[in-house]
Amino acid sequence: MLYDEIGNILKYRGISKNFDVAADFIAGTDLSKLPLGRTEIDGSSVFINVMEASAGDRENLRFEVHDKYMDIQIDLEGTEIIEIGLGKIEVLEPVDEGKDIGFVKAESSAVCTMGPGRFIVCMAGEPHKPGIAALDNRNLKKCVVKVAR
Protein backbone atom coordinates (compact mmCIF):
# COMPACT_ATOMS: atom_id res chain seq x y z
CA MET A 1 0.00 0.00 0.00
CA LEU A 2 1.06 3.54 -0.75
CA TYR A 3 -0.86 6.46 0.72
CA ASP A 4 0.17 10.02 -0.08
CA GLU A 5 -0.74 13.38 -1.55
CA ILE A 6 -1.48 13.33 -5.28
CA GLY A 7 1.27 15.89 -5.92
CA ASN A 8 3.82 13.27 -4.86
CA ILE A 9 2.72 10.48 -7.20
CA LEU A 10 5.68 10.87 -9.56
CA LYS A 11 8.03 10.10 -6.65
CA TYR A 12 6.87 6.48 -6.89
CA ARG A 13 7.83 6.00 -10.55
CA GLY A 14 9.86 2.83 -10.97
CA ILE A 15 7.44 0.44 -9.28
CA SER A 16 6.60 -0.97 -12.71
CA LYS A 17 6.33 0.17 -16.32
CA ASN A 18 2.55 0.23 -16.09
CA PHE A 19 2.59 2.17 -12.83
CA ASP A 20 4.83 4.78 -14.50
CA VAL A 21 2.29 5.16 -17.32
CA ALA A 22 -0.50 5.62 -14.76
CA ALA A 23 1.49 8.08 -12.62
CA ASP A 24 2.40 10.19 -15.67
CA PHE A 25 -1.26 10.27 -16.74
CA ILE A 26 -2.48 11.24 -13.26
CA ALA A 27 0.15 13.97 -12.89
CA GLY A 28 -0.61 15.45 -16.32
CA THR A 29 -4.41 15.24 -16.36
CA ASP A 30 -7.23 17.15 -14.72
CA LEU A 31 -9.03 14.03 -13.50
CA SER A 32 -12.17 16.03 -12.61
CA LYS A 33 -12.74 16.65 -16.32
CA LEU A 34 -12.81 12.95 -17.27
CA PRO A 35 -16.22 11.49 -18.16
CA LEU A 36 -17.93 8.94 -15.97
CA GLY A 37 -17.04 5.38 -16.95
CA ARG A 38 -13.92 3.88 -18.43
CA THR A 39 -11.13 5.85 -20.08
CA GLU A 40 -8.33 3.80 -21.61
CA ILE A 41 -4.82 5.04 -20.96
CA ASP A 42 -2.81 2.09 -22.35
CA GLY A 43 -5.36 -0.49 -23.50
CA SER A 44 -6.11 -3.13 -20.90
CA SER A 45 -2.75 -2.53 -19.17
CA VAL A 46 -3.73 0.83 -17.65
CA PHE A 47 -7.22 2.32 -17.60
CA ILE A 48 -9.31 4.50 -15.34
CA ASN A 49 -12.89 4.17 -14.12
CA VAL A 50 -14.57 7.38 -12.97
CA MET A 51 -17.68 6.80 -10.87
CA GLU A 52 -20.19 8.39 -8.57
CA ALA A 53 -21.01 6.36 -5.47
CA SER A 54 -22.45 6.58 -2.02
CA ALA A 55 -20.13 5.63 0.82
CA GLY A 56 -21.44 2.89 3.11
CA ASP A 57 -21.13 1.68 6.66
CA ARG A 58 -17.95 -0.23 7.49
CA GLU A 59 -19.82 -3.30 8.76
CA ASN A 60 -21.76 -3.65 5.49
CA LEU A 61 -18.66 -3.70 3.27
CA ARG A 62 -16.10 -6.42 2.56
CA PHE A 63 -12.40 -6.48 1.78
CA GLU A 64 -11.78 -7.02 -1.91
CA VAL A 65 -8.70 -8.42 -3.64
CA HIS A 66 -7.50 -8.45 -7.25
CA ASP A 67 -4.95 -10.75 -8.88
CA LYS A 68 -4.29 -8.99 -12.20
CA TYR A 69 -4.43 -5.30 -11.29
CA MET A 70 -3.35 -2.89 -8.60
CA ASP A 71 -5.77 -0.04 -7.83
CA ILE A 72 -4.85 3.61 -7.57
CA GLN A 73 -7.88 5.16 -5.85
CA ILE A 74 -8.47 8.91 -5.85
CA ASP A 75 -11.44 10.84 -4.44
CA LEU A 76 -12.39 13.74 -6.68
CA GLU A 77 -15.35 14.89 -4.55
CA GLY A 78 -16.28 13.79 -1.05
CA THR A 79 -14.26 11.82 1.47
CA GLU A 80 -14.15 8.11 2.15
CA ILE A 81 -12.18 5.80 4.36
CA ILE A 82 -10.27 2.90 2.81
CA GLU A 83 -9.09 0.07 5.04
CA ILE A 84 -6.17 -2.20 4.17
CA GLY A 85 -6.50 -5.75 5.47
CA LEU A 86 -3.71 -7.02 7.72
CA GLY A 87 -2.88 -10.24 9.58
CA LYS A 88 -4.59 -13.53 8.91
CA ILE A 89 -6.75 -13.47 5.78
CA GLU A 90 -9.76 -15.76 5.27
CA VAL A 91 -11.06 -16.19 1.70
CA LEU A 92 -14.82 -15.61 1.52
CA GLU A 93 -15.08 -15.68 -2.30
CA PRO A 94 -12.07 -16.62 -4.46
CA VAL A 95 -11.02 -14.16 -7.16
CA ASP A 96 -13.25 -14.41 -10.22
CA GLU A 97 -10.70 -14.42 -13.06
CA GLY A 98 -13.06 -12.70 -15.51
CA LYS A 99 -13.95 -9.84 -13.14
CA ASP A 100 -10.61 -9.87 -11.26
CA ILE A 101 -12.27 -9.53 -7.88
CA GLY A 102 -12.61 -11.72 -4.83
CA PHE A 103 -13.59 -11.08 -1.22
CA VAL A 104 -11.82 -11.85 2.04
CA LYS A 105 -12.02 -11.28 5.76
CA ALA A 106 -9.00 -9.73 7.49
CA GLU A 107 -7.89 -10.17 11.09
CA SER A 108 -7.11 -6.45 11.44
CA SER A 109 -6.70 -3.37 9.28
CA ALA A 110 -5.02 -0.02 8.76
CA VAL A 111 -7.32 2.95 8.13
CA CYS A 112 -6.63 5.67 5.55
CA THR A 113 -8.83 8.74 5.23
CA MET A 114 -9.03 9.83 1.62
CA GLY A 115 -10.56 13.01 0.17
CA PRO A 116 -9.51 15.28 -2.69
CA GLY A 117 -5.76 15.66 -2.99
CA ARG A 118 -4.84 12.17 -1.72
CA PHE A 119 -4.31 8.80 -3.38
CA ILE A 120 -3.88 5.22 -2.26
CA VAL A 121 -2.29 2.37 -4.18
CA CYS A 122 -3.65 -1.05 -3.27
CA MET A 123 -1.28 -3.64 -4.70
CA ALA A 124 -2.53 -6.74 -6.50
CA GLY A 125 -3.38 -9.32 -3.84
CA GLU A 126 -3.65 -6.71 -1.08
CA PRO A 127 -7.03 -6.75 0.70
CA HIS A 128 -8.72 -3.36 0.70
CA LYS A 129 -12.14 -2.09 1.70
CA PRO A 130 -13.01 1.14 -0.15
CA GLY A 131 -16.14 3.24 0.16
CA ILE A 132 -16.46 3.55 3.93
CA ALA A 133 -18.36 6.67 4.99
CA ALA A 134 -16.12 9.27 6.62
CA LEU A 135 -18.62 12.14 6.80
CA ASP A 136 -22.36 12.69 7.03
CA ASN A 137 -22.34 13.58 3.32
CA ARG A 138 -21.73 10.18 1.75
CA ASN A 139 -21.65 11.30 -1.89
CA LEU A 140 -18.43 10.46 -3.69
CA LYS A 141 -17.02 11.06 -7.12
CA LYS A 142 -13.86 9.05 -7.48
CA CYS A 143 -11.59 7.39 -9.94
CA VAL A 144 -9.93 4.02 -9.77
CA VAL A 145 -6.94 3.56 -12.03
CA LYS A 146 -6.45 -0.13 -12.82
CA VAL A 147 -2.77 -0.96 -13.39
CA ALA A 148 -1.82 -4.42 -14.67
CA ARG A 149 0.96 -6.22 -12.76
TORKOL-139452 format. One record per residue: residue number from 0; residue in one letter; x negated, y, z negated of N, C-alpha, C in turn. Coordinates in nm, 2 decimals, decimal comma. Atoms other than C-alpha are relative to their C-alpha. Layout:
(NUM; "A"; (X; Y; Z); (X; Y; Z); (X; Y; Z));
...
END
This chain:
(0; "M"; (-0,08; -0,12; 0,00); (0,00; 0,00; 0,00); (-0,09; 0,12; 0,00));
(1; "L"; (0,06; -0,13; 0,00); (-0,11; 0,35; 0,08); (0,12; 0,10; -0,03));
(2; "Y"; (-0,11; -0,10; 0,03); (0,09; 0,65; -0,07); (-0,07; 0,13; -0,01));
(3; "D"; (0,08; -0,12; -0,01); (-0,02; 1,00; 0,01); (0,09; 0,11; 0,06));
(4; "E"; (-0,06; -0,11; -0,07); (0,07; 1,34; 0,15); (-0,02; -0,02; 0,15));
(5; "I"; (0,00; 0,02; -0,15); (0,15; 1,33; 0,53); (-0,12; 0,07; 0,06));
(6; "G"; (0,12; -0,07; -0,05); (-0,13; 1,59; 0,59); (-0,13; -0,08; -0,01));
(7; "N"; (0,12; 0,08; 0,01); (-0,38; 1,33; 0,49); (0,00; -0,13; 0,08));
(8; "I"; (-0,01; 0,13; -0,07); (-0,27; 1,05; 0,72); (-0,12; -0,03; 0,09));
(9; "L"; (0,12; 0,03; -0,09); (-0,57; 1,09; 0,96); (-0,12; -0,05; -0,08));
(10; "K"; (0,11; 0,05; 0,09); (-0,80; 1,01; 0,66); (-0,01; -0,15; 0,00));
(11; "Y"; (-0,01; 0,14; 0,01); (-0,69; 0,65; 0,69); (-0,02; -0,07; 0,13));
(12; "R"; (0,03; 0,06; -0,12); (-0,78; 0,60; 1,05); (-0,11; -0,10; -0,02));
(13; "G"; (0,10; 0,11; 0,01); (-0,99; 0,28; 1,10); (0,06; -0,12; -0,06));
(14; "I"; (-0,07; 0,12; 0,05); (-0,74; 0,04; 0,93); (0,01; -0,10; 0,11));
(15; "S"; (-0,02; 0,09; -0,12); (-0,66; -0,10; 1,27); (0,02; 0,10; 0,12));
(16; "K"; (-0,03; -0,08; -0,12); (-0,63; 0,02; 1,63); (0,14; 0,05; 0,01));
(17; "N"; (-0,14; -0,04; -0,01); (-0,25; 0,02; 1,61); (0,03; 0,11; -0,11));
(18; "F"; (-0,02; -0,10; 0,11); (-0,26; 0,22; 1,28); (-0,05; 0,13; 0,05));
(19; "D"; (0,05; -0,13; -0,05); (-0,48; 0,48; 1,45); (0,09; 0,06; 0,10));
(20; "V"; (-0,10; -0,06; -0,09); (-0,23; 0,52; 1,73); (0,12; 0,06; -0,07));
(21; "A"; (-0,11; -0,05; 0,07); (0,05; 0,56; 1,48); (-0,04; 0,13; -0,08));
(22; "A"; (0,05; -0,12; 0,08); (-0,15; 0,81; 1,26); (-0,02; 0,12; 0,09));
(23; "D"; (0,02; -0,11; -0,10); (-0,24; 1,02; 1,57); (0,14; 0,05; 0,04));
(24; "F"; (-0,14; -0,05; -0,04); (0,13; 1,03; 1,67); (0,06; 0,08; -0,11));
(25; "I"; (-0,06; -0,06; 0,11); (0,25; 1,12; 1,33); (-0,06; 0,14; -0,02));
(26; "A"; (0,07; -0,13; 0,02); (-0,02; 1,40; 1,29); (0,03; 0,10; 0,11));
(27; "G"; (-0,02; -0,10; -0,11); (0,06; 1,55; 1,63); (0,14; 0,02; 0,04));
(28; "T"; (-0,14; 0,00; -0,04); (0,44; 1,52; 1,64); (0,09; 0,06; -0,11));
(29; "D"; (-0,10; -0,05; 0,10); (0,72; 1,72; 1,47); (0,11; -0,11; -0,01));
(30; "L"; (-0,08; 0,12; 0,01); (0,90; 1,40; 1,35); (0,15; 0,04; -0,02));
(31; "S"; (-0,14; -0,04; 0,02); (1,22; 1,60; 1,26); (0,07; 0,03; 0,13));
(32; "K"; (-0,06; -0,03; -0,13); (1,27; 1,67; 1,63); (0,03; -0,13; 0,08));
(33; "L"; (-0,02; 0,12; -0,07); (1,28; 1,30; 1,73); (0,15; -0,04; -0,01));
(34; "P"; (-0,14; 0,04; 0,00); (1,62; 1,15; 1,82); (0,02; -0,12; -0,10));
(35; "L"; (-0,03; 0,12; 0,08); (1,79; 0,89; 1,60); (-0,02; -0,12; 0,08));
(36; "G"; (0,03; 0,12; -0,07); (1,70; 0,54; 1,69); (-0,14; -0,02; 0,03));
(37; "R"; (0,14; 0,04; -0,02); (1,39; 0,39; 1,84); (-0,07; 0,09; 0,11));
(38; "T"; (0,09; -0,07; -0,09); (1,11; 0,58; 2,01); (-0,12; -0,08; 0,01));
(39; "E"; (0,12; 0,08; -0,02); (0,83; 0,38; 2,16); (-0,12; 0,09; 0,01));
(40; "I"; (0,13; -0,07; 0,00); (0,48; 0,50; 2,10); (-0,10; -0,07; 0,08));
(41; "D"; (0,09; 0,09; -0,07); (0,28; 0,21; 2,23); (0,07; -0,14; 0,02));
(42; "G"; (-0,08; 0,12; -0,02); (0,54; -0,05; 2,35); (0,04; -0,06; -0,13));
(43; "S"; (-0,04; 0,07; 0,12); (0,61; -0,31; 2,09); (-0,11; -0,01; -0,11));
(44; "S"; (0,11; -0,01; 0,10); (0,27; -0,25; 1,92); (0,02; 0,11; -0,11));
(45; "V"; (-0,02; -0,11; 0,09); (0,37; 0,08; 1,77); (0,13; 0,07; 0,04));
(46; "F"; (-0,12; -0,07; -0,03); (0,72; 0,23; 1,76); (0,06; 0,06; -0,13));
(47; "I"; (-0,06; -0,07; 0,12); (0,93; 0,45; 1,53); (0,15; -0,01; 0,01));
(48; "N"; (-0,15; 0,00; 0,02); (1,29; 0,42; 1,41); (0,04; 0,11; -0,09));
(49; "V"; (-0,05; -0,11; 0,08); (1,46; 0,74; 1,30); (0,14; -0,04; -0,04));
(50; "M"; (-0,14; 0,04; 0,04); (1,77; 0,68; 1,09); (0,05; 0,09; -0,11));
(51; "E"; (-0,07; -0,07; 0,11); (2,02; 0,84; 0,86); (0,05; -0,11; -0,09));
(52; "A"; (-0,04; 0,10; 0,09); (2,10; 0,64; 0,55); (0,05; 0,06; -0,13));
(53; "S"; (-0,03; -0,04; 0,14); (2,24; 0,66; 0,20); (-0,07; -0,09; -0,09));
(54; "A"; (0,08; 0,08; 0,10); (2,01; 0,56; -0,08); (0,10; -0,07; -0,10));
(55; "G"; (-0,08; 0,08; 0,08); (2,14; 0,29; -0,31); (-0,05; -0,02; -0,14));
(56; "D"; (0,05; 0,03; 0,14); (2,11; 0,17; -0,67); (-0,10; -0,11; 0,01));
(57; "R"; (0,11; 0,09; 0,01); (1,80; -0,02; -0,75); (0,04; -0,15; -0,01));
(58; "E"; (-0,04; 0,14; 0,03); (1,98; -0,33; -0,88); (0,08; -0,06; 0,12));
(59; "N"; (-0,08; 0,05; -0,11); (2,18; -0,36; -0,55); (-0,09; -0,03; 0,12));
(60; "L"; (0,09; 0,01; -0,11); (1,87; -0,37; -0,33); (-0,10; -0,11; -0,02));
(61; "R"; (0,10; 0,11; 0,02); (1,61; -0,64; -0,26); (-0,13; 0,04; 0,07));
(62; "F"; (0,13; -0,02; -0,06); (1,24; -0,65; -0,18); (0,00; -0,07; 0,14));
(63; "E"; (0,01; 0,05; -0,13); (1,18; -0,70; 0,19); (-0,15; -0,02; 0,03));
(64; "V"; (0,14; 0,02; -0,04); (0,87; -0,84; 0,36); (0,00; -0,02; 0,15));
(65; "H"; (0,01; 0,01; -0,14); (0,75; -0,84; 0,72); (-0,13; -0,08; 0,03));
(66; "D"; (0,12; 0,07; -0,04); (0,50; -1,07; 0,89); (-0,08; 0,06; 0,11));
(67; "K"; (0,06; -0,05; -0,12); (0,43; -0,90; 1,22); (-0,04; 0,15; -0,01));
(68; "Y"; (0,02; -0,15; 0,00); (0,44; -0,53; 1,13); (-0,02; 0,05; -0,14));
(69; "M"; (0,01; -0,08; 0,12); (0,33; -0,29; 0,86); (0,10; 0,11; 0,02));
(70; "D"; (-0,09; -0,12; 0,00); (0,58; 0,00; 0,78); (-0,08; 0,12; -0,05));
(71; "I"; (0,03; -0,13; 0,05); (0,49; 0,36; 0,76); (0,13; 0,07; -0,02));
(72; "Q"; (-0,13; -0,06; 0,02); (0,79; 0,52; 0,59); (-0,02; 0,14; -0,04));
(73; "I"; (0,01; -0,14; 0,02); (0,85; 0,89; 0,58); (0,14; 0,06; -0,01));
(74; "D"; (-0,12; -0,06; 0,02); (1,14; 1,08; 0,44); (0,00; 0,14; 0,07));
(75; "L"; (-0,01; -0,13; -0,07); (1,24; 1,37; 0,67); (0,09; 0,10; -0,08));
(76; "E"; (-0,10; -0,08; 0,08); (1,54; 1,49; 0,46); (0,04; -0,09; -0,12));
(77; "G"; (-0,04; 0,08; 0,11); (1,63; 1,38; 0,11); (-0,12; -0,07; -0,07));
(78; "T"; (0,10; 0,07; 0,08); (1,43; 1,18; -0,15); (0,04; -0,14; -0,04));
(79; "E"; (-0,02; 0,14; 0,05); (1,41; 0,81; -0,22); (-0,11; -0,05; -0,08));
(80; "I"; (0,10; 0,07; 0,07); (1,22; 0,58; -0,44); (-0,03; -0,13; 0,08));
(81; "I"; (0,04; 0,13; -0,06); (1,03; 0,29; -0,28); (-0,09; -0,08; -0,10));
(82; "E"; (0,07; 0,08; 0,09); (0,91; 0,01; -0,50); (-0,09; -0,10; 0,08));
(83; "I"; (0,09; 0,10; -0,05); (0,62; -0,22; -0,42); (-0,01; -0,12; -0,09));
(84; "G"; (0,00; 0,12; 0,09); (0,65; -0,58; -0,55); (-0,14; -0,04; -0,04));
(85; "L"; (0,13; 0,04; 0,05); (0,37; -0,70; -0,77); (0,02; -0,13; -0,08));
(86; "G"; (-0,01; 0,12; 0,08); (0,29; -1,02; -0,96); (0,05; -0,12; 0,08));
(87; "K"; (-0,06; 0,12; -0,06); (0,46; -1,35; -0,89); (0,12; 0,03; 0,09));
(88; "I"; (-0,11; -0,02; -0,10); (0,68; -1,35; -0,58); (0,07; -0,12; 0,03));
(89; "E"; (-0,09; 0,12; -0,03); (0,98; -1,58; -0,53); (0,07; 0,03; 0,13));
(90; "V"; (-0,07; -0,02; -0,13); (1,11; -1,62; -0,17); (0,15; -0,03; -0,02));
(91; "L"; (-0,14; 0,01; 0,00); (1,48; -1,56; -0,15); (0,05; -0,04; 0,14));
(92; "E"; (-0,03; 0,03; -0,14); (1,51; -1,57; 0,23); (-0,13; 0,01; 0,08));
(93; "P"; (0,12; -0,01; -0,08); (1,21; -1,66; 0,45); (0,01; 0,10; 0,11));
(94; "V"; (0,00; -0,09; -0,11); (1,10; -1,42; 0,72); (0,06; -0,06; 0,12));
(95; "D"; (-0,07; 0,03; -0,13); (1,33; -1,44; 1,02); (-0,10; 0,05; 0,11));
(96; "E"; (0,10; -0,04; -0,10); (1,07; -1,44; 1,31); (0,05; 0,10; 0,10));
(97; "G"; (-0,06; -0,09; -0,10); (1,31; -1,27; 1,55); (0,02; 0,14; -0,05));
(98; "K"; (-0,02; -0,14; 0,06); (1,39; -0,98; 1,31); (-0,11; 0,05; -0,08));
(99; "D"; (0,12; -0,03; 0,08); (1,06; -0,99; 1,13); (0,04; 0,06; -0,14));
(100; "I"; (-0,04; -0,05; 0,13); (1,23; -0,95; 0,79); (0,04; -0,12; -0,09));
(101; "G"; (-0,04; 0,10; 0,10); (1,26; -1,17; 0,48); (0,02; 0,07; -0,13));
(102; "F"; (-0,03; -0,06; 0,13); (1,36; -1,11; 0,12); (-0,06; -0,08; -0,11));
(103; "V"; (0,07; 0,07; 0,11); (1,18; -1,19; -0,20); (0,04; 0,07; -0,13));
(104; "K"; (-0,01; -0,05; 0,14); (1,20; -1,13; -0,58); (-0,14; 0,02; -0,05));
(105; "A"; (0,13; -0,03; 0,06); (0,90; -0,97; -0,75); (0,01; 0,00; -0,15));
(106; "E"; (0,01; 0,00; 0,15); (0,79; -1,02; -1,11); (0,00; 0,14; -0,06));
(107; "S"; (0,01; -0,13; 0,04); (0,71; -0,65; -1,14); (-0,02; 0,09; 0,12));
(108; "S"; (0,01; -0,09; -0,11); (0,67; -0,34; -0,93); (-0,07; 0,13; -0,04));
(109; "A"; (0,05; -0,14; 0,02); (0,50; 0,00; -0,88); (0,11; 0,09; 0,07));
(110; "V"; (-0,10; -0,09; -0,05); (0,73; 0,29; -0,81); (-0,06; 0,13; 0,06));
(111; "C"; (0,05; -0,12; -0,07); (0,66; 0,57; -0,56); (0,12; 0,08; 0,04));
(112; "T"; (-0,10; -0,09; -0,04); (0,88; 0,87; -0,52); (-0,04; 0,07; 0,13));
(113; "M"; (0,03; -0,05; -0,13); (0,90; 0,98; -0,16); (0,05; 0,15; 0,01));
(114; "G"; (-0,05; -0,14; -0,02); (1,06; 1,30; -0,02); (-0,09; 0,06; 0,12));
(115; "P"; (0,07; -0,06; -0,11); (0,95; 1,53; 0,27); (-0,14; 0,03; -0,04));
(116; "G"; (0,14; -0,04; 0,02); (0,58; 1,57; 0,30); (-0,09; -0,12; -0,05));
(117; "R"; (0,08; 0,11; 0,05); (0,48; 1,22; 0,17); (0,02; -0,12; 0,10));
(118; "F"; (-0,02; 0,12; -0,08); (0,43; 0,88; 0,34); (-0,04; -0,12; -0,09));
(119; "I"; (0,04; 0,13; 0,06); (0,39; 0,52; 0,23); (-0,02; -0,10; 0,11));
(120; "V"; (0,03; 0,11; -0,09); (0,23; 0,24; 0,42); (0,02; -0,13; -0,08));
(121; "C"; (-0,02; 0,14; 0,05); (0,36; -0,11; 0,33); (-0,05; -0,10; 0,09));
(122; "M"; (0,07; 0,09; -0,09); (0,13; -0,36; 0,47); (0,08; -0,13; 0,03));
(123; "A"; (-0,06; 0,12; -0,03); (0,25; -0,67; 0,65); (-0,02; -0,10; -0,12));
(124; "G"; (0,00; 0,09; 0,11); (0,34; -0,93; 0,38); (0,01; 0,06; -0,13));
(125; "E"; (0,00; -0,07; 0,13); (0,36; -0,67; 0,11); (0,15; 0,03; -0,04));
(126; "P"; (-0,14; -0,02; 0,04); (0,70; -0,68; -0,07); (0,03; 0,15; -0,03));
(127; "H"; (-0,04; -0,13; 0,03); (0,87; -0,34; -0,07); (0,15; 0,02; 0,00));
(128; "K"; (-0,14; -0,02; 0,02); (1,21; -0,21; -0,17); (0,03; 0,15; 0,03));
(129; "P"; (-0,03; -0,14; -0,03); (1,30; 0,11; 0,01); (0,15; 0,04; -0,03));
(130; "G"; (-0,13; -0,04; 0,01); (1,61; 0,32; -0,02); (0,06; 0,01; -0,13));
(131; "I"; (-0,06; -0,01; 0,13); (1,65; 0,35; -0,39); (0,03; 0,15; -0,03));
(132; "A"; (-0,04; -0,14; 0,03); (1,84; 0,67; -0,50); (-0,10; 0,06; -0,10));
(133; "A"; (0,09; -0,08; 0,09); (1,61; 0,93; -0,66); (0,08; 0,12; -0,06));
(134; "L"; (-0,07; -0,12; 0,03); (1,86; 1,21; -0,68); (0,15; -0,02; 0,01));
(135; "D"; (-0,15; 0,01; -0,02); (2,24; 1,27; -0,70); (0,04; 0,00; 0,14));
(136; "N"; (-0,02; 0,00; -0,15); (2,23; 1,36; -0,33); (-0,07; -0,12; 0,06));
(137; "R"; (0,06; 0,12; -0,04); (2,17; 1,02; -0,18); (-0,02; 0,00; 0,16));
(138; "N"; (0,01; -0,01; -0,15); (2,17; 1,13; 0,19); (-0,15; 0,01; 0,04));
(139; "L"; (0,14; 0,00; -0,05); (1,84; 1,05; 0,37); (0,00; 0,00; 0,15));
(140; "K"; (0,04; 0,01; -0,14); (1,70; 1,11; 0,71); (-0,15; -0,04; -0,01));
(141; "K"; (0,13; 0,06; 0,01); (1,39; 0,90; 0,75); (-0,05; -0,06; 0,13));
(142; "C"; (0,05; 0,08; -0,11); (1,16; 0,74; 0,99); (-0,09; -0,11; -0,05));
(143; "V"; (0,09; 0,12; 0,03); (0,99; 0,40; 0,98); (-0,08; -0,03; 0,12));
(144; "V"; (0,09; 0,03; -0,11); (0,69; 0,36; 1,20); (-0,04; -0,15; -0,02));
(145; "K"; (0,04; 0,14; 0,00); (0,64; -0,01; 1,28); (-0,13; -0,02; 0,08));
(146; "V"; (0,13; 0,01; -0,05); (0,28; -0,10; 1,34); (-0,04; -0,14; 0,00));
(147; "A"; (0,04; 0,14; -0,01); (0,18; -0,44; 1,47); (-0,13; -0,03; -0,07));
(148; "R"; (0,13; 0,04; 0,06); (-0,10; -0,62; 1,28); (-0,11; 0,00; 0,09));
END
